[in-house]
Amino acid sequence: MPLRRWITRSLAVLAAAIACAVLLYTCPLAATPTAREEMRSDAAVTVVDRATEIELIPSGQHRGTGLVFYPGARVDSRAYLPLLRPVAEAGYPVVVLKPPLGMAILHSGQGEQAFGRAQRWVAGGHSLGGPAAARLANSRPDQVRGLLLWASYPDVEVRDLDVTSIYGTRDGLSDPAAVRQAPLPADTEFVAVPGAVHAHFGDYGPQSGDGQPTTSRADAQRQIVAATLDGLARVEAQP
């Protein structure tokens, strides 16, 4: 085989391998069947599935505070519905973003698309979605009054926000010590979920590199939801 043809074919194989690797990396961690079932509307919550978001609209009285939520890297947005649907049922409008290529950090401003649907917002995120939420909060203090971190910490200093940081003590991907040492306000509400791991913050199955849980997913998620509602209530109480 002529050298030029060999080089051309080798480059083609290499390009195909890189493309496959990119597709594999950007392929989201799939939501479980249980999570996908939460896409239905019912008497308490109307679910609207759009190209760039999933909106959870409370059917009863809406609170003045909404939650715009950034998924973790490569995690199917639907995987968070088992935890965020109870938030909407409590009256808080929720917008779960669908980031480009499943990477929220590529478009931290995406959360602005939710503005106008509530009086004020809390920006939230899981894992690598947390830094994107923090950037949105820093850039739009006129709209965002609070920050909600799930197994996450920001890469920028956060000031003048009501912050709730929830983490699992057995998390193998977001080190609990690093979570607590993040550049956050002194009055940040840190909530430890004993025995919980990184993948307990969504319903997408186990995650490579995660820790070994010593509590059930159901118990961990019950505590995550309760702490989330406490954080939203504090922002809702602001004048």
Number of C-alpha atoms within 10 A of each C-alpha: 6 6 8 9 10 11 12 11 12 12 12 12 12 12 12 12 12 12 12 12 12 12 12 11 14 16 15 18 20 17 20 15 12 14 20 18 13 19 20 11 14 11 9 17 24 18 20 14 14 10 8 15 22 20 21 28 23 24 17 13 10 16 18 16 24 28 28 26 31 34 31 29 22 20 26 24 29 28 24 25 24 20 21 26 23 19 23 28 21 18 21 27 27 28 27 25 27 23 26 14 15 23 21 28 21 12 13 21 16 21 26 16 13 20 15 10 15 17 13 22 32 26 29 30 28 29 24 24 30 30 24 31 33 29 20 23 28 19 13 13 15 10 18 27 22 26 30 28 28 28 30 28 30 21 14 14 12 18 15 12 20 22 28 24 25 27 31 27 22 22 23 19 17 22 17 19 9 11 21 18 9 16 15 24 14 8 10 14 17 15 18 19 21 17 20 28 28 27 23 28 26 27 26 22 12 15 14 8 10 15 20 14 20 13 15 13 17 10 14 20 19 15 17 24 19 13 21 22 17 14 20 25 14 13 22 20 9 10 4
